[in-house]
Amino acid sequence: MAIKTYHSIGLMSGSSLDGLDIAFCKFKVENDIVLNWELLKAETIPFSEMWYSRLAHLPTQSALVYAKTHVYFGHYMGELVIDFMSRNNILPDFISSHGHTVFHHPDKRMTAQIGDGGALAATTGLMVVSDFRTQDIALGGEGTPLAPAADKYLFDGYDFYLNIGGIANISCNANGKMIAFDIGGANQVFNGLAYLADQDYDKGGKIAANGAVVNELLREVNSIDYFSKKYPKSLDNQWVVQNLLKIYREYPESVENRMRTAVEQLAEQTVLSIIQIVENERLTNNKYRMLATGGGVFNSFLIQRMQELFKEKINLEIIVPKQETIEFKEAILMALLGVLRLENIPNCLASVTGARRDTIGGAVYYGTGN
């Protein structure tokens, strides 16, 4: 079979609402194998104040407002992509979009990511692949995490893969079987607490580093049922806001102490999650390697606490890649998922989500040139 080359744009709007991540990538594929790939250009375009507010408040709006926003956001992303292509003089074969998650309730067999693929295709004139989660959920899966597809095809050679975004999740290549799940709230919690200190985020973890762990608060958060639940499991953005962030915001302690406790809680749960995987999957390595990506990696105090806790429990080395991989791994993932969809290769793995079978997720909308 001949080698196929794809140039694709991946779009990711994360729960931290910092903007739209755009990654222009090149992939070479042969016989269901990604031979090689490159990140050619990437950028995060901040949302306007109007769009930040609209996305933040959408879960409590009417069905009509939700439906209109779904369409408008598709057109808006299209406008941002057109500007990105124009400034960088590029033309991809297609766009692959995650959209923005508003609701995620796999226990109710539903998930909802806004950003209408048809509107995105109409605005850009390009083929669009979107809606990657719904079929997996229809088959009894969690619909997430999707990251193990990138871990499997693009970042081979590690035992664990940690992504610290608005929500932190962990993936593992367990003797050829990919498994993954959400660990807990991350930047959504940290940014929400930083706001109380008139900061957009806790740069380098400086706020947390000046605080002390509040043991009663730590026990209260750790007692939440989710943290004792076995994988596969996943979290909803609103659950993080209404449960985790609400507890931290309302607890009568200084911002520094609450932030320090939140960092400790995530670090502890990350270590416990990895130990759970090692025990459940009967892994026997003398040493493990973990690739860490996502904006939370820049929180050096959080990474320091993880390293310290790992030393007490397990021989694991945290690998921090180059900055563009840290920042744009999820957008790169989206670009890959579109390639896998067009190649009819499974891009949502049942071993990760708990679905009845692997799925080839993604609805295809054709542009004017297709």
C-alpha positions in Angstrom: 0.0 0.0 0.0 1.3 3.5 -0.9 2.4 5.9 1.7 -0.2 8.6 2.2 0.6 12.2 3.4 -1.9 14.3 5.2 -1.6 18.0 6.2 -4.2 18.7 8.8 -5.2 21.3 11.3 -6.2 20.2 14.8 -8.4 22.4 17.0 -8.8 22.2 20.7 -10.8 24.3 23.1 -10.0 23.2 26.6 -11.8 23.5 29.9 -9.4 26.2 31.2 -10.9 28.6 28.6 -7.5 30.1 27.7 -8.3 30.1 24.0 -8.4 28.0 20.8 -5.3 25.8 20.3 -4.5 25.4 16.6 -1.9 22.9 15.4 -0.9 22.4 11.7 0.6 19.0 11.3 2.0 16.7 8.7 1.5 12.9 8.9 2.7 10.0 6.8 0.7 6.8 7.0 1.1 3.3 5.6 -0.8 0.1 6.5 -2.4 1.5 9.6 0.9 2.8 10.9 1.9 6.4 11.4 5.4 6.4 9.9 6.3 9.9 11.0 4.8 13.2 11.8 5.7 16.9 12.3 4.2 19.9 14.0 4.6 22.6 11.4 2.9 25.5 13.0 0.9 26.1 16.2 -0.7 28.9 18.1 -3.1 29.6 20.9 -5.6 32.3 20.0 -7.2 33.8 23.2 -11.0 34.0 23.2 -12.6 37.4 23.2 -14.2 38.6 26.5 -17.6 37.9 25.0 -16.7 34.3 24.0 -15.0 33.6 27.4 -18.1 34.7 29.2 -20.5 32.9 26.9 -18.6 29.6 27.2 -18.3 29.9 30.9 -22.0 30.5 31.5 -23.4 28.2 28.7 -24.1 25.2 30.9 -26.8 27.2 32.7 -28.4 28.7 29.7 -31.6 27.7 27.8 -31.7 25.0 25.1 -32.2 27.7 22.4 -29.1 29.7 23.6 -27.1 26.4 23.6 -28.2 25.5 20.1 -27.4 29.0 18.7 -24.0 29.0 20.5 -23.2 25.6 19.0 -23.6 27.0 15.5 -22.0 30.4 16.2 -19.0 28.8 17.8 -18.4 26.7 14.7 -18.4 29.9 12.5 -16.2 31.7 15.0 -13.6 28.9 15.0 -13.8 29.0 11.2 -12.9 32.7 11.2 -10.0 32.1 13.6 -8.7 29.3 11.3 -9.0 31.4 8.2 -6.9 34.1 9.9 -4.4 31.5 11.0 -4.0 30.1 7.5 -3.7 33.5 5.9 -1.0 34.8 8.3 1.0 31.6 7.9 0.3 31.0 4.2 -0.9 27.4 4.7 -3.7 25.3 3.3 -4.4 22.0 5.0 -6.2 19.0 3.5 -8.8 19.1 6.3 -9.6 20.4 9.8 -10.1 18.1 12.8 -12.0 19.8 15.7 -12.7 18.7 19.2 -15.0 21.6 19.9 -15.7 22.8 23.4 -17.1 20.4 26.0 -20.2 21.8 27.7 -21.7 18.6 29.2 -20.1 15.2 29.8 -22.3 12.6 31.4 -21.4 9.1 30.2 -23.5 7.6 33.0 -26.5 9.2 31.2 -25.1 8.1 27.8 -24.5 11.7 26.6 -21.7 14.1 26.0 -21.9 17.5 24.2 -19.1 19.5 22.5 -20.2 22.7 20.8 -18.7 24.0 17.6 -20.9 22.8 14.7 -18.7 21.0 12.1 -21.0 22.0 9.3 -20.6 25.7 10.2 -16.9 25.3 10.4 -16.8 23.6 7.0 -19.0 26.3 5.5 -16.9 29.1 6.8 -13.5 27.7 5.8 -14.5 25.8 2.7 -12.5 22.8 4.0 -13.4 19.3 5.0 -14.0 19.0 8.7 -13.9 16.0 11.0 -15.6 16.5 14.4 -17.7 14.8 17.1 -15.2 12.1 18.3 -16.9 11.0 21.5 -20.5 10.1 21.0 -20.3 6.7 19.4 -18.0 5.4 22.1 -20.5 6.6 24.7 -23.4 5.0 22.8 -21.5 1.7 23.2 -21.2 2.1 26.9 -17.9 3.9 27.1 -16.7 7.0 28.9 -16.0 8.8 25.6 -12.7 10.0 27.0 -9.8 10.3 27.4 -8.9 10.5 23.7 -5.2 11.2 24.4 -4.2 7.5 24.3 -4.5 7.5 20.5 -1.7 10.1 20.4 0.3 8.2 23.0 0.0 5.0 21.0 0.8 6.4 17.5 2.9 9.5 18.1 4.7 9.3 21.5 5.8 5.7 21.8 8.5 4.7 24.3 6.9 5.8 27.6 5.2 3.8 30.3 2.8 6.6 31.4 1.5 9.8 29.9 0.3 12.6 32.2 -1.7 15.5 30.8 -2.3 18.4 33.1 -5.0 20.7 31.6 -8.2 21.9 33.1 -8.6 18.3 34.1 -5.6 16.0 34.7 -5.6 12.6 33.1 -3.2 9.6 32.9 -2.6 7.1 30.2 -0.6 3.9 30.3 0.8 1.4 27.8 0.2 -1.7 29.9 1.9 -4.5 27.9 0.5 -3.2 24.6 -3.0 -2.4 26.0 -3.7 1.3 26.3 -5.7 2.4 29.4 -6.4 5.9 30.7 -8.7 7.9 33.0 -9.2 11.3 34.5 -7.3 11.9 37.8 -9.0 15.0 39.0 -9.4 18.8 38.6 -6.2 20.6 37.7 -5.9 24.0 36.1 -9.6 24.7 36.5 -9.1 24.5 40.3 -5.7 26.3 40.3 -7.0 29.1 38.1 -10.2 29.5 40.1 -8.1 29.9 43.3 -5.6 32.2 41.6 -8.5 34.5 40.6 -9.1 35.1 44.3 -5.6 36.5 44.5 -6.2 38.7 41.4 -4.1 36.4 39.2 -5.1 34.7 36.0 -3.1 31.6 37.1 -0.5 30.5 39.6 2.7 31.2 37.7 5.3 28.5 38.5 3.2 27.5 41.5 4.4 30.5 43.5 1.1 31.0 45.4 1.0 27.3 46.4 4.7 27.4 47.4 4.0 30.1 50.0 1.1 28.1 51.6 0.8 25.1 53.9 -1.3 22.0 53.4 -4.6 22.1 55.3 -5.1 18.5 56.3 -8.8 18.7 57.1 -9.4 20.2 53.6 -7.2 17.6 52.0 -9.2 14.8 53.7 -12.5 16.4 52.7 -11.6 16.5 49.0 -10.0 13.0 49.0 -13.2 11.6 50.5 -15.2 12.5 47.4 -16.4 9.2 45.8 -14.8 9.8 42.4 -11.3 9.4 43.9 -12.0 5.9 45.2 -13.8 4.8 42.0 -12.0 2.2 39.8 -11.1 3.0 36.2 -12.3 3.5 33.5 -13.8 6.8 34.7 -14.0 10.4 33.5 -14.9 13.8 34.8 -17.2 16.6 33.6 -16.0 20.2 33.6 -19.1 21.3 35.5 -18.6 18.6 38.1 -15.1 20.0 38.8 -16.5 23.5 39.2 -19.5 22.5 41.3 -17.7 20.0 43.5 -13.9 20.4 43.7 -13.6 24.2 43.1 -16.6 25.0 45.2 -15.0 23.3 48.2 -11.7 25.1 47.8 -13.4 28.4 47.2 -15.6 28.3 50.2 -13.1 26.8 52.7 -12.1 29.4 55.4 -8.4 29.5 54.8 -5.9 31.8 53.0 -5.7 31.5 49.2 -2.0 30.3 49.6 -3.0 27.5 52.0 -6.0 26.4 49.8 -3.8 26.4 46.6 -1.1 24.5 48.4 -3.7 21.9 49.5 -5.0 21.6 45.9 -1.5 21.0 44.6 -0.9 18.3 47.2 -4.2 16.7 46.5 -3.6 16.4 42.7 0.0 15.2 43.3 -1.2 12.5 45.7 -3.9 11.4 43.4 -1.5 11.2 40.5 0.8 8.9 42.4 -2.0 6.8 43.7 -3.4 6.5 40.2 -0.2 5.2 38.8 0.3 2.7 41.7 -3.3 1.5 41.1 -2.4 0.9 37.4 0.8 -0.9 38.3 -1.0 -3.2 40.7 -4.1 -3.9 38.6 -2.2 -4.5 35.4 0.6 -6.4 37.1 3.4 -4.3 35.8 6.9 -5.3 36.9 9.3 -2.7 35.6 12.2 -1.7 37.8 11.9 1.8 36.5 9.1 3.7 34.7 9.2 6.7 32.4 6.3 9.2 32.3 5.8 11.9 29.6 4.2 15.0 31.2 2.3 17.6 29.0 -0.4 20.2 29.3 -0.2 23.7 30.7 0.0 22.5 34.3 3.6 21.2 33.5 4.7 24.9 33.8 3.6 24.8 37.4 7.1 23.8 38.6 6.0 23.5 42.2 3.3 20.9 41.3 5.9 18.9 39.3 8.3 19.2 42.2 5.8 17.7 44.6 5.0 14.9 42.3 8.6 14.0 42.0 9.0 14.0 45.7 6.0 11.8 46.3 7.1 9.4 43.5 10.5 8.9 45.2 8.7 7.6 48.3 6.5 5.1 46.4 7.8 4.1 43.0 10.9 4.5 40.7 9.5 6.8 38.1 11.1 9.5 36.0 9.1 12.4 34.8 10.0 13.5 31.3 9.1 17.1 30.3 9.2 17.5 26.4 9.9 20.6 24.5 7.5 23.5 25.0 5.5 23.2 21.8 4.6 19.6 22.7 3.6 20.6 26.2 1.3 23.4 24.9 -0.2 21.8 21.8 -0.3 18.0 22.5 -4.2 18.0 22.5 -4.4 20.0 19.3 -1.9 17.6 17.7 -4.1 14.8 19.0 -7.1 16.2 17.2 -5.2 16.5 14.0 -4.2 12.8 14.4 -7.8 11.7 15.2 -9.0 13.1 11.9 -6.3 11.2 10.0 -7.3 8.0 11.8 -10.9 8.6 10.9 -10.2 9.1 7.2 -8.0 6.0 7.2 -10.7 4.0 9.0 -8.4 3.2 11.9 -9.9 3.1 15.5 -9.3 6.4 17.3 -11.3 5.7 20.5 -10.0 2.7 22.3 -12.4 0.4 24.3 -9.5 -0.7 26.6 -9.4 3.0 27.7 -13.1 3.9 27.8 -14.8 0.6 28.8 -16.9 0.6 25.6 -18.0 -2.7 24.0 -15.6 -2.2 21.1 -13.1 0.2 19.6 -14.7 2.9 17.5 -13.7 5.0 14.5 -15.2 8.3 15.8 -15.8 11.5 13.8 -18.5 13.0 11.6 -17.2 14.3 8.2 -18.4 17.6 6.7 -17.3 18.4 3.2 -16.1 21.8 2.1 -16.3 23.5 -1.2 -13.1 21.8 -2.5 -14.0 18.2 -1.5 
